Amino acid sequence: MERMKPRTLSGFMELLPAPQTQFERMLESLRRTYALYGFTPLDTPVIESAEILLAKGGGETEKQIYRFTKGDSDLALRFDLTVPLAKYVALHYGDLAFPFRRYQIGKVYRGERAQRGRFREFYQCDIDVIGDGKLDISNEAEIPSIIYHAFTSLGLERFKIRVNNRKILTGFYEMQGLADQAGDIMRTVDKLDKIGPDKVKALLLEEGVSQEAAAEILRFIAITGSNEEVLSALEGYRGRSQVFDQGLEELGAVVKYLSAFGVPEDHFAVDLTIARGLDYYTGTVYETVMLDHPEIGSICSGGRYDNLAEYYTDKKLPGVGISIGLTRLFYVLGEQGYLNDGLVTAPADVLILPMTEDLSSAIAFATQLRQAGVRAQVYGEQKKFKGKMSYADKLKIPYVAFLGEEEIAQGVVKVKDMTTGEQEAMAPEKAAETIAQAMALRAQGKPIREKG
């Protein structure tokens, strides 16, 4: 039989055990944060009917979607978690309590060109708040506090949440007589960080914007300063567009609530360049960047939308949400050396090495350790002592426990700290307590460790 060469498809991440443990720790941290804010977990199918997924799509979505048939069924892999959420809320509307607050962490699939740091299969970590008819502005102010808590809990400190309101932009373009082109202009301006103001201006001119209007647009989005200074500058435009005025009121409310939500001023900035490329955003929009690596782009983005499930129901379901592309973020953090290698990634805290043919005492000690919350593994393979120790060393297991005839007779276990090399005989109860305390201390670090 001819053997095939094993390989992982391009654009799919497959981790070794230690980094997989680091990744899982980040997932656990995000789940804890989302749950703290009263979000309920949700898991929708990876495969949906293609017509459901493509109801809001077309264009780039249809090009990137993984689509296939099974019998008479036209199926597709989900390309985000928002469209399945829309279907879910429309389908279960009568059974849900509103506002419906859900988080979902799961894999999505996009058949785009695989490149460094870009994946075809990747985890998204989403939260959304869905209202029934209306949704209070306080929900839009709460989102940055969740972003702040999520990233600081992971261990990131040097990041900034950039916030704007689409109504401010829409109203401003109305003032310039460019209401019909507002969507296209926003998508162009959204490229400012990538291509710079000169190229943005050139693109605006190509789109039919006059020299004077293009200059005014660039002046407007260049308004900077503290949050209060930006809001004060925007007051100068008040009274010329009802949509603009509404957006300014909403942005002001978001800024006002942020201190109560515990977001420090230096982690949050009103930024008029933020538009988000998707047209369905209608109010507050968010992008989060790492201050030391702006080239990475947004590591968390989202915003307010007015009608989540318009393609599936006539009920108006406004919402606000964000998404963290965790697979890409994990890859970038690993490349930049931000992952905390000091945390234990071993599958067990203790490896028990029986030195007798009868494994009963070793198994009983492992049971005792597990009852004390210590992860334990009994190594029953018939290998030489050096091979057993090599196994523990390769997996970076923190402790090895030896149980031979002498230890069993004395009612003790010999425990070796693999980090210090120190070895001590102690009663099984004391061994369990000592290891549990040591492992609790070692688990206090965060998944990400920023460089000083």
C-alpha positions in Angstrom: 0.0 0.0 0.0 1.3 3.4 -1.0 1.5 5.7 2.0 0.2 9.3 1.8 2.2 12.1 3.1 0.3 13.6 6.1 -0.3 17.3 5.7 -2.5 20.1 7.1 -4.4 22.2 4.6 -3.1 25.7 4.0 -5.1 28.3 6.1 -6.0 25.8 8.8 -4.3 26.0 12.2 -3.2 22.8 14.0 -1.3 23.2 17.2 1.0 21.0 19.3 -0.2 20.2 22.8 1.5 23.0 24.7 0.3 25.9 22.5 -3.1 24.2 22.3 -3.3 24.5 26.1 -2.4 28.2 25.9 -5.1 28.7 23.3 -7.7 26.9 25.5 -6.7 29.1 28.4 -7.5 32.2 26.3 -10.9 30.7 25.4 -11.6 30.0 29.1 -10.7 33.6 30.0 -13.1 35.1 27.4 -15.9 32.8 28.5 -15.5 33.9 32.1 -15.5 37.6 31.1 -18.6 37.3 28.8 -20.5 35.4 31.6 -19.6 38.1 34.1 -21.7 40.5 32.0 -24.8 38.3 31.9 -24.3 36.8 28.5 -25.7 33.3 27.9 -23.7 30.8 25.8 -25.0 29.8 22.4 -23.8 27.2 19.8 -25.3 27.2 16.4 -24.7 24.5 13.7 -21.5 24.8 11.6 -23.5 23.7 8.5 -26.6 25.7 7.5 -28.8 25.9 4.4 -26.9 28.0 1.8 -30.0 30.2 1.3 -30.0 31.1 5.0 -26.4 32.0 5.1 -26.5 34.0 1.8 -29.7 35.9 2.5 -27.7 39.0 3.5 -24.7 38.0 1.4 -23.7 38.0 -2.2 -20.6 39.5 -3.7 -17.5 38.7 -1.6 -19.5 36.4 0.8 -20.6 34.2 -2.0 -17.1 34.0 -3.4 -15.6 33.0 0.0 -18.2 30.7 1.3 -17.6 26.9 1.4 -20.7 25.5 -0.4 -21.6 21.9 -1.3 -24.6 19.7 -1.9 -25.6 16.5 -0.1 -28.4 14.8 -2.0 -31.0 17.5 -2.8 -29.7 19.9 0.0 -27.7 23.0 -0.9 -25.5 23.5 2.2 -22.7 25.8 3.3 -20.3 26.2 6.2 -21.0 29.3 8.3 -18.7 32.2 7.5 -19.4 34.2 10.6 -21.5 33.9 13.8 -23.8 36.9 13.1 -26.0 35.4 10.3 -26.6 32.2 12.3 -27.5 34.4 15.3 -30.1 36.2 13.1 -31.6 33.0 12.1 -31.6 31.7 15.7 -33.4 34.8 17.1 -36.0 34.8 14.3 -36.7 31.1 14.8 -36.9 31.1 18.6 -38.3 34.6 19.0 -41.3 33.4 21.1 -39.0 31.5 23.5 -36.4 34.2 24.2 -36.3 37.0 26.8 -35.3 40.4 25.4 -32.9 42.0 25.5 -31.3 38.7 24.4 -27.6 38.6 25.5 -25.6 35.8 24.0 -21.9 35.0 23.5 -20.7 32.4 21.0 -17.2 31.1 20.5 -16.8 28.8 17.5 -15.1 28.1 14.2 -16.1 29.8 11.0 -14.9 29.2 7.5 -13.9 31.5 4.6 -12.3 30.3 1.4 -10.1 33.4 1.0 -6.5 33.4 -0.1 -4.5 31.9 2.8 -1.6 34.1 3.9 0.5 34.7 6.9 -1.7 35.4 9.9 -4.9 34.9 7.8 -6.9 31.6 8.1 -9.6 29.8 6.3 -10.8 28.1 9.5 -10.7 30.3 12.6 -12.3 30.9 15.9 -14.6 34.0 16.4 -15.5 35.0 19.9 -18.7 37.1 19.6 -21.1 38.9 22.0 -24.3 40.5 20.9 -27.2 42.2 22.7 -30.5 42.0 20.7 -33.5 44.2 21.5 -37.1 43.7 20.7 -38.1 46.9 18.8 -35.7 49.1 20.8 -32.3 48.9 22.5 -31.1 51.4 25.0 -27.9 53.4 24.3 -26.4 52.1 27.6 -25.8 48.8 25.8 -23.6 50.5 23.3 -21.6 52.1 26.1 -21.3 48.7 27.9 -19.5 47.1 24.9 -16.2 48.9 25.4 -16.1 47.9 29.1 -16.5 44.3 28.0 -13.7 44.7 25.5 -11.5 46.3 28.2 -12.2 43.6 30.7 -11.7 40.8 28.1 -8.3 42.0 27.0 -7.0 42.9 30.5 -8.1 39.5 31.8 -6.1 37.9 29.0 -3.0 40.0 30.1 -3.0 42.7 27.4 -2.6 46.3 28.7 -1.4 48.4 25.8 -4.4 48.6 23.6 -6.9 51.3 22.6 -10.7 51.0 21.9 -11.5 53.4 19.1 -15.2 54.5 18.9 -17.3 56.5 16.5 -20.9 56.7 15.5 -22.1 56.1 11.9 -24.9 58.6 12.3 -22.3 61.4 12.8 -20.7 60.4 9.5 -24.0 60.0 7.7 -25.1 63.4 8.9 -21.8 65.0 8.0 -22.0 63.7 4.4 -25.6 64.9 4.2 -24.3 68.4 5.0 -21.8 68.1 2.1 -24.6 67.1 -0.3 -23.1 63.6 -0.5 -25.9 61.5 1.2 -26.2 59.2 -1.8 -22.5 58.4 -1.7 -22.2 58.1 2.1 -21.7 54.3 2.1 -19.0 54.3 -0.5 -17.2 57.3 1.1 -17.2 55.6 4.5 -15.7 52.4 3.0 -13.0 54.6 1.4 -12.3 56.6 4.6 -12.1 53.3 6.5 -8.9 52.6 4.6 -7.1 55.7 6.0 -4.8 53.7 8.3 -3.7 51.4 5.5 -3.2 53.8 2.6 -2.9 57.3 4.1 -4.8 60.6 3.5 -3.3 61.3 0.1 -4.5 58.0 -1.4 -7.9 58.4 0.4 -8.3 61.8 -1.2 -7.4 60.4 -4.7 -10.0 57.6 -4.3 -12.6 60.1 -3.2 -12.0 62.2 -6.3 -12.3 59.1 -8.5 -15.6 58.4 -6.8 -16.9 61.9 -8.0 -16.3 63.8 -4.8 -15.3 67.4 -5.5 -11.9 68.8 -4.5 -13.6 71.1 -1.9 -15.7 68.3 -0.4 -12.8 65.9 -0.3 -10.7 68.5 1.6 -13.6 69.1 4.0 -13.9 65.3 4.6 -10.2 65.0 5.4 -10.4 68.0 7.7 -13.3 66.5 9.5 -11.8 63.1 10.1 -8.6 64.7 11.2 -10.3 66.2 14.4 -8.3 64.7 17.3 -7.6 65.4 21.0 -9.1 64.1 24.2 -12.6 62.6 24.0 -14.1 65.9 25.4 -12.1 68.0 22.9 -13.4 65.9 20.0 -17.0 66.1 21.2 -16.6 69.8 21.7 -15.3 70.3 18.1 -18.3 68.2 16.8 -20.6 70.6 18.6 -19.7 73.2 15.9 -21.6 71.1 13.4 -24.7 70.8 15.5 -28.0 72.0 14.0 -27.3 71.3 10.4 -28.4 67.7 10.2 -30.9 65.8 12.4 -29.1 62.5 11.8 -25.8 64.1 12.8 -27.3 65.6 16.0 -28.7 62.2 17.0 -25.3 60.5 16.5 -23.6 63.2 18.5 -26.1 62.7 21.4 -25.5 58.9 21.3 -21.7 59.3 21.2 -21.8 61.7 24.1 -23.9 59.3 26.1 -21.4 56.5 25.4 -18.5 58.6 26.6 -20.4 59.7 29.7 -21.2 56.1 30.8 -17.7 54.8 30.1 -16.1 55.9 33.4 -19.0 54.3 35.3 -18.3 51.1 33.4 -14.7 51.3 34.5 -12.9 52.0 31.2 -9.9 54.2 31.8 -9.6 57.3 29.5 -6.3 56.2 28.1 -7.8 53.0 26.8 -10.6 54.6 24.9 -10.7 57.3 22.1 -13.3 58.9 20.0 -12.0 58.5 16.4 -13.8 59.9 13.5 -11.9 57.8 11.0 -13.7 54.6 12.2 -16.6 53.7 10.0 -16.5 49.8 9.7 -16.9 48.7 6.1 -20.2 46.9 6.5 -23.3 48.9 5.6 -25.5 47.3 8.3 -23.9 49.2 11.1 -26.1 52.2 12.0 -24.9 53.6 15.3 -21.8 53.2 17.5 -18.9 51.4 15.9 -15.8 49.9 17.5 -12.3 48.9 16.6 -9.5 47.9 19.0 -5.8 48.1 18.2 -2.6 47.1 19.9 -0.6 50.3 20.6 2.8 48.6 20.0 1.6 46.8 16.8 -0.8 49.0 14.9 0.3 47.2 11.7 -1.8 44.2 12.9 -5.0 46.2 12.5 -8.1 45.7 14.5 -8.1 42.8 17.0 -11.7 43.4 18.0 -14.4 45.2 16.1 -18.2 45.6 15.8 -21.0 48.0 16.3 -24.7 48.8 16.5 -27.1 47.6 13.8 -30.9 48.3 13.5 -32.4 45.2 12.1 -30.6 41.9 12.7 -33.1 39.5 11.2 -34.9 41.5 8.5 -34.4 38.6 6.0 -36.1 36.1 8.3 -38.8 38.0 10.1 -40.8 41.2 10.0 -40.0 41.9 13.7 -37.5 44.7 14.2 -34.6 43.3 16.2 -31.9 46.0 16.8 -28.6 44.9 18.3 -25.0 45.7 19.2 -22.1 43.3 19.2 -18.4 42.7 18.7 -16.2 39.9 17.5 -12.7 38.9 18.4 -10.9 36.8 15.7 -9.0 34.7 18.3 -7.1 32.4 15.9 -5.4 35.4 14.2 -4.8 37.2 17.5 -3.3 34.0 19.0 -1.0 33.6 15.9 0.1 37.3 16.1 0.7 37.1 19.9 2.8 34.0 19.4 4.9 35.6 16.7 5.5 38.7 18.8 6.5 36.6 21.9 3.5 37.7 24.0 2.3 34.3 25.1 3.0 33.5 28.7 5.3 30.5 28.7 5.5 30.6 32.5 2.0 29.0 32.8 1.8 25.3 33.1 0.9 23.6 29.8 1.5 20.0 30.9 -1.6 17.7 30.8 -0.9 16.7 34.4 0.4 18.2 37.6 1.9 15.0 38.8 3.2 11.9 37.0 3.1 8.9 39.3 5.8 6.3 38.6 5.0 2.9 40.2 8.2 1.0 41.2 6.3 -2.2 41.8 4.4 -4.7 39.6 1.2 -4.2 41.5 -0.2 -0.7 40.6 -2.9 -0.6 43.3 -1.0 1.9 45.6 -0.1 4.2 42.7 -3.7 4.1 41.4 -5.1 4.8 44.9 -2.6 7.8 45.3 -3.7 9.2 41.9 -7.4 9.0 43.0 -6.5 10.8 46.2 -4.7 13.6 44.3 -7.7 14.0 41.9 -10.0 14.3 44.8 -7.8 17.2 46.0 -8.1 18.9 42.6 -4.6 17.8 41.5 -4.4 16.5 37.9 -2.6 13.1 38.1 -1.4 10.5 35.6 -0.2 7.0 36.4 2.6 5.9 34.1 2.1 2.1 33.8 4.2 1.5 30.7 7.0 -1.0 31.2 10.0 1.2 30.3 13.3 1.9 31.8 13.5 4.6 34.5 15.3 7.0 32.2 12.5 6.7 29.6 9.9 7.4 32.2 11.7 10.5 33.4 12.2 11.6 29.8 8.4 11.4 29.3 7.8 13.7 32.3 10.5 16.1 31.1 9.2 16.3 27.5 5.7 17.1 28.7 7.1 19.5 31.3 5.1 17.9 34.1 5.9 19.8 37.3 6.0 16.9 39.7 7.0 13.3 39.6 5.9 10.9 42.5 7.7 7.6 43.1 6.0 4.7 44.8 8.2 1.6 45.5 8.0 -1.2 48.1 9.9 1.0 50.6 7.6 4.0 50.3 4.5 1.8 50.4 5.8 0.1 53.6 6.5 3.4 55.2 3.1 4.9 54.1 4.8 7.8 52.2 5.3 8.9 48.7 8.5 10.4 47.3 7.8 13.7 45.4 10.3 15.4 43.0 9.9 19.0 42.0 11.0 18.9 38.3 11.8 22.6 38.3 14.1 22.7 41.3 15.2 19.1 41.4 14.3 18.9 45.1 12.9 15.6 46.3 11.0 14.9 49.5 9.2 11.9 51.1 5.9 12.8 52.7 2.6 11.4 53.6 0.1 11.1 50.7 -2.2 13.7 52.3 0.6 16.2 52.7 1.8 15.5 49.2 -1.6 16.3 47.8 -1.9 19.5 49.8 1.6 20.7 49.0 1.2 20.1 45.2 -2.3 21.7 45.2 -1.0 24.8 46.8 2.0 25.1 44.5 -0.1 24.6 41.4 -2.6 27.2 42.5 0.2 29.7 42.8 1.5 28.8 39.3 -1.9 29.2 37.8 -2.3 32.8 38.8 -0.6 34.3 35.7 -2.5 35.5 32.7 -2.3 33.9 29.2 -0.5 37.0 27.7 2.6 38.6 29.1 3.4 42.0 27.6 7.1 42.9 27.2 8.3 45.5 29.6 
